[in-house]
Amino acid sequence: MPEPLQPALDRLRPLLLDTEGLIRAVASGRRRAEHPDPTRAELRPVDLRGERHLQVTATDGRTPVVLNHTGPDAEAAVDSLLAQPYGNWHVETREAVVQLRVTKRGEAQVHTSAASGEAADTTHDRAKNHLIDPADPLFTILGADAAKRRQVDAFLRQLAPIARRVKPEGRPLRVVDLGCGNAYLTMAAHRYLAAEIDPDVQTLGVDIRPEMASRNARVAAEAGLTGLGFKAASIEEAAADPELTGVDIVLALHACDTATDDSLALAVRWQARGVLAAPCCHHDIQRQLTDSDAGAPFAGLTRHAILRERFADVLTDTVRADLLRLLGYRVEVVEFIDSRHTPRNALIRAVHTGTAPTARRVAEYTDLVSAWHIEPALAERLAPEVESVLAN
């Protein structure tokens, strides 16, 4: 239940100053219409020259500053941070894990759980910076192992700069994840965005399976993720939903085959400013290549099944990126996560700029599809928009 904020913060103070019991603490996010300085701070005990210190790593989002405190200096540093308008505090001690979240009404919502049993790392070397602390209870609820936490961190590092760029003024950031599946990335994205970008962010996960939508809603409620909802619908049904307007970011993570094209087309139709899509299973272009009569010097690229499959992956995502560029997006195709974790590790990351395509861009696209005798699914989904660009 919500409670007055100041007494709840006062209870955190002795936990932060107890360098024998503290494992780590993170202050992040912001309260409505307020901006903490620094934007994020991490605290942990460290041993220096035989004496225990409180190390504070503060960052403005770009450059971290590390300071080590003892005695009155440590008290002053903690008091200064507690006075900042952070939206979230995560404090892990040997006895318990305390999560404090500031509500829209400016009250404190405090959740206390059992300690992880992890001993404090008091070595002076700075710990690796995670966008969501590995000790966050969300990972326990999701059953996320170390590999899955690495995937989450890799994805958030791709999402964060786009979210900052497209965040609207005067209303909450709105995110839709199409084909969200078990939604562990959806939930992690919402947790991060609410803490670091916009405390009022509204996120919707869409999946065609009603049982999955119900399960995800239960897990989100257990994790205390407010502003996150789930809807049982196909991508076509989502496109027809009159309530889904003003979408800022569209996610489509491992949507199979042309479901990625459906998601990208809907993002364009919604005029979403940010898009992140991790494609999966490129069967449509692969089938077209099997029947293609493209001759020398290209025939060798599709003669062998395994090479044809790999080339289809590259060609499909190249065409998708080119089409988004023609429609006014700045596009990058990057590695989502190391291929040791998943072979489907390409991520199409796009931000709408409204820039009209050059004649060279148009020629690159038309020459490519003509040479391979392919009909891209995304071009078919967006036929009026693509035809308008090509006609100019």
Secondary structure, DSSP 8 states (H G I E B T S, - for coil): --B-HHHHHHHHHHHHH-TTTEEEEEEE---TT---SSSEEEEEEEEETTEEEEEEEEESSS-EEEEEE-HHHHHHHHHHHHTS--SEEEEEESSEEEEEEE-TTS-EEEEEEE---------SS-----SS-TT-HHHHHHT--HHHHHHHHHHHHHHHHHHHHH--SSS--EEEEET-TT-HHHHHHHHHHHHHT-TT-EEEEEES-HHHHHHHHHHHHHTT-TTEEEEE--HHHHHH-TT--S--EEEEEEEETTHHHHHHHHHHHTT-SEEEEEEE--HHHHHHHHH----TTSHHHHSSHHHHHHHHHHHHHHHHHHHHHHTTEEEEEEE-S-TTT-S--EEEEEEE------HHHHHHHHHHHHHHT---HHHHHTHHHHHHHHH-
